[in-house]
Amino acid sequence: MTTKNGNATVIFVYSEMQMNEENSILKKQGKRFVCGNVYSGIGAKQFTKQIQEGELAAMCAKYPDTKIVIQGTLKDIKFEEPKEALNVNNK
């Protein structure tokens, strides 16, 4: 999800359950899910989804292992979106 409002508060979350679900769906297409990266301090942290504040409860209900990676205003956070990639190891 991408928002045009750079002042909007966003939450970058990570869920192993979501990543596994995405991979099980994409595997049928010969693809795999690649986590996004959010840059904080000197390092990058992986995330599976970018959500708005009001979506956190629903995300946690669907994926109980959801962890907040970073929260802040979109304009102040540098990140690379999660993506689909060809699964070259999937024969």
DRENPA-3360 file (N, C-alpha, C; in nm, 2 decimals, always signed):
BEGIN
1 = MTTKNGNA = +0.08/-0.12/+0.00/+0.00/+0.00/+0.00/+0.09/+0.12/+0.00 ~ +0.06/+0.22/-0.08/+0.14/+0.34/-0.09/+0.04/+0.45/-0.07 ~ +0.08/+0.55/+0.00/+0.00/+0.67/+0.02/+0.07/+0.79/-0.04 ~ -0.01/+0.89/-0.08/+0.05/+1.01/-0.14/+0.08/+1.11/-0.03 ~ +0.02/+1.09/+0.09/+0.04/+1.18/+0.20/+0.16/+1.15/+0.27 ~ +0.27/+1.23/+0.25/+0.40/+1.21/+0.32/+0.39/+1.23/+0.47 ~ +0.29/+1.30/+0.52/+0.27/+1.32/+0.66/+0.19/+1.21/+0.73 ~ +0.14/+1.12/+0.66/+0.06/+1.01/+0.72/+0.15/+0.92/+0.80;
9 = TVIFVYSE = +0.10/+0.87/+0.92/+0.17/+0.78/+1.00/+0.16/+0.64/+0.94 ~ +0.27/+0.57/+0.93/+0.26/+0.44/+0.87/+0.34/+0.34/+0.97 ~ +0.30/+0.22/+0.96/+0.36/+0.12/+1.04/+0.42/+0.01/+0.95 ~ +0.54/-0.02/+0.97/+0.60/-0.13/+0.89/+0.61/-0.25/+0.98 ~ +0.54/-0.36/+0.94/+0.53/-0.48/+1.02/+0.60/-0.60/+0.95 ~ +0.63/-0.70/+1.04/+0.68/-0.83/+0.99/+0.60/-0.94/+1.05 ~ +0.57/-1.03/+0.96/+0.49/-1.15/+1.01/+0.55/-1.27/+0.93 ~ +0.60/-1.37/+1.00/+0.65/-1.49/+0.94/+0.53/-1.57/+0.88;
17 = MQMNEENS = +0.41/-1.56/+0.94/+0.29/-1.63/+0.89/+0.25/-1.57/+0.76 ~ +0.25/-1.44/+0.75/+0.22/-1.37/+0.62/+0.32/-1.41/+0.51 ~ +0.44/-1.41/+0.55/+0.55/-1.44/+0.45/+0.53/-1.59/+0.40 ~ +0.50/-1.68/+0.49/+0.47/-1.82/+0.45/+0.35/-1.83/+0.36 ~ +0.24/-1.76/+0.39/+0.12/-1.76/+0.31/+0.15/-1.70/+0.17 ~ +0.22/-1.59/+0.16/+0.25/-1.53/+0.03/+0.33/-1.63/-0.05 ~ +0.43/-1.70/+0.01/+0.51/-1.79/-0.06/+0.43/-1.91/-0.11 ~ +0.34/-1.96/-0.03/+0.26/-2.08/-0.07/+0.18/-2.04/-0.19;
25 = ILKKQGKR = +0.13/-1.92/-0.20/+0.05/-1.88/-0.31/+0.14/-1.86/-0.44 ~ +0.25/-1.79/-0.42/+0.34/-1.75/-0.53/+0.41/-1.88/-0.58 ~ +0.43/-1.98/-0.50/+0.51/-2.10/-0.54/+0.44/-2.16/-0.66 ~ +0.31/-2.15/-0.67/+0.23/-2.21/-0.78/+0.26/-2.14/-0.91 ~ +0.31/-2.02/-0.90/+0.34/-1.94/-1.02/+0.49/-1.93/-1.05 ~ +0.56/-2.01/-0.97/+0.71/-2.02/-0.99/+0.78/-1.89/-0.93 ~ +0.71/-1.83/-0.83/+0.77/-1.71/-0.78/+0.78/-1.72/-0.63 ~ +0.85/-1.62/-0.57/+0.86/-1.62/-0.42/+0.85/-1.48/-0.37;
33 = FVCGNVYS = +0.81/-1.47/-0.24/+0.79/-1.34/-0.18/+0.92/-1.29/-0.13 ~ +0.96/-1.16/-0.15/+1.08/-1.10/-0.10/+1.04/-0.99/-0.01 ~ +1.08/-1.00/+0.12/+1.05/-0.89/+0.21/+1.10/-0.76/+0.17 ~ +1.04/-0.65/+0.21/+1.09/-0.52/+0.19/+1.19/-0.48/+0.29 ~ +1.26/-0.38/+0.27/+1.36/-0.33/+0.37/+1.33/-0.19/+0.41 ~ +1.33/-0.16/+0.54/+1.31/-0.03/+0.59/+1.45/+0.01/+0.66 ~ +1.49/+0.13/+0.63/+1.62/+0.17/+0.68/+1.61/+0.26/+0.81 ~ +1.67/+0.21/+0.91/+1.66/+0.28/+1.04/+1.81/+0.28/+1.10;
41 = GIGAKQFT = +1.85/+0.40/+1.12/+1.99/+0.41/+1.18/+2.09/+0.37/+1.07 ~ +2.18/+0.28/+1.11/+2.28/+0.23/+1.01/+2.25/+0.10/+0.94 ~ +2.13/+0.04/+0.98/+2.10/-0.09/+0.92/+1.96/-0.09/+0.86 ~ +1.94/-0.20/+0.79/+1.81/-0.23/+0.73/+1.74/-0.34/+0.80 ~ +1.61/-0.33/+0.81/+1.53/-0.43/+0.88/+1.42/-0.47/+0.78 ~ +1.39/-0.60/+0.78/+1.29/-0.66/+0.68/+1.15/-0.63/+0.73 ~ +1.06/-0.61/+0.64/+0.92/-0.60/+0.67/+0.83/-0.67/+0.56 ~ +0.72/-0.72/+0.60/+0.63/-0.79/+0.51/+0.52/-0.70/+0.46;
49 = KQIQEGEL = +0.48/-0.59/+0.53/+0.37/-0.51/+0.49/+0.38/-0.37/+0.55 ~ +0.33/-0.27/+0.48/+0.32/-0.14/+0.53/+0.17/-0.11/+0.55 ~ +0.14/-0.07/+0.67/+0.00/-0.05/+0.70/-0.02/+0.09/+0.77 ~ -0.15/+0.13/+0.77/-0.19/+0.25/+0.84/-0.22/+0.21/+0.99 ~ -0.22/+0.31/+1.08/-0.24/+0.29/+1.22/-0.37/+0.21/+1.25 ~ -0.48/+0.24/+1.18/-0.61/+0.18/+1.20/-0.61/+0.03/+1.15 ~ -0.51/-0.01/+1.08/-0.51/-0.15/+1.03/-0.44/-0.25/+1.12 ~ -0.37/-0.20/+1.22/-0.29/-0.29/+1.30/-0.37/-0.40/+1.37;
57 = AAMCAKYP = -0.48/-0.37/+1.43/-0.56/-0.47/+1.50/-0.60/-0.58/+1.40 ~ -0.64/-0.55/+1.28/-0.68/-0.65/+1.18/-0.56/-0.73/+1.14 ~ -0.45/-0.67/+1.12/-0.33/-0.74/+1.09/-0.29/-0.84/+1.19 ~ -0.30/-0.80/+1.32/-0.26/-0.89/+1.43/-0.36/-1.00/+1.45 ~ -0.49/-0.97/+1.41/-0.59/-1.08/+1.42/-0.57/-1.18/+1.32 ~ -0.53/-1.14/+1.20/-0.51/-1.24/+1.09/-0.37/-1.31/+1.10 ~ -0.27/-1.24/+1.15/-0.14/-1.29/+1.17/-0.09/-1.26/+1.31 ~ -0.12/-1.35/+1.40/-0.09/-1.32/+1.55/+0.06/-1.30/+1.58;
65 = DTKIVIQG = +0.15/-1.34/+1.48/+0.29/-1.32/+1.51/+0.34/-1.18/+1.46 ~ +0.25/-1.09/+1.42/+0.29/-0.96/+1.37/+0.37/-0.88/+1.47 ~ +0.48/-0.83/+1.42/+0.57/-0.75/+1.50/+0.59/-0.61/+1.43 ~ +0.58/-0.50/+1.51/+0.61/-0.37/+1.45/+0.76/-0.36/+1.43 ~ +0.80/-0.32/+1.31/+0.94/-0.30/+1.28/+0.98/-0.16/+1.31 ~ +0.90/-0.07/+1.25/+0.92/+0.08/+1.27/+0.79/+0.15/+1.25 ~ +0.77/+0.26/+1.31/+0.65/+0.34/+1.29/+0.69/+0.49/+1.28 ~ +0.63/+0.56/+1.19/+0.66/+0.70/+1.18/+0.59/+0.76/+1.06;
73 = TLKDIKFE = +0.63/+0.88/+1.02/+0.57/+0.95/+0.91/+0.64/+0.90/+0.78 ~ +0.56/+0.88/+0.68/+0.61/+0.83/+0.55/+0.73/+0.91/+0.50 ~ +0.72/+1.04/+0.51/+0.82/+1.13/+0.45/+0.96/+1.11/+0.52 ~ +0.96/+1.06/+0.64/+1.08/+1.05/+0.72/+1.15/+0.91/+0.71 ~ +1.08/+0.82/+0.64/+1.13/+0.68/+0.64/+1.17/+0.64/+0.50 ~ +1.29/+0.58/+0.49/+1.34/+0.53/+0.36/+1.31/+0.38/+0.36 ~ +1.26/+0.33/+0.25/+1.22/+0.19/+0.24/+1.22/+0.14/+0.10 ~ +1.22/+0.01/+0.08/+1.20/-0.06/-0.04/+1.08/-0.15/-0.02;
81 = EPKEALNV = +0.99/-0.15/-0.11/+0.86/-0.23/-0.10/+0.89/-0.38/-0.11 ~ +0.81/-0.46/-0.04/+0.82/-0.60/-0.07/+0.78/-0.63/-0.21 ~ +0.83/-0.74/-0.27/+0.81/-0.77/-0.41/+0.80/-0.92/-0.43 ~ +0.76/-0.95/-0.55/+0.76/-1.09/-0.60/+0.88/-1.11/-0.69 ~ +0.95/-1.23/-0.68/+1.06/-1.26/-0.76/+1.05/-1.40/-0.82 ~ +1.11/-1.42/-0.93/+1.11/-1.56/-0.98/+1.18/-1.65/-0.89 ~ +1.13/-1.77/-0.87/+1.19/-1.86/-0.78/+1.28/-1.95/-0.86 ~ +1.40/-1.92/-0.87/+1.50/-2.00/-0.96/+1.53/-2.13/-0.90;
89 = NNK = +1.51/-2.15/-0.77/+1.53/-2.28/-0.70/+1.41/-2.37/-0.71 ~ +1.30/-2.32/-0.76/+1.18/-2.40/-0.77/+1.18/-2.48/-0.90 ~ +1.21/-2.60/-0.90/+1.21/-2.69/-1.02/+1.09/-2.77/-1.04;
% end
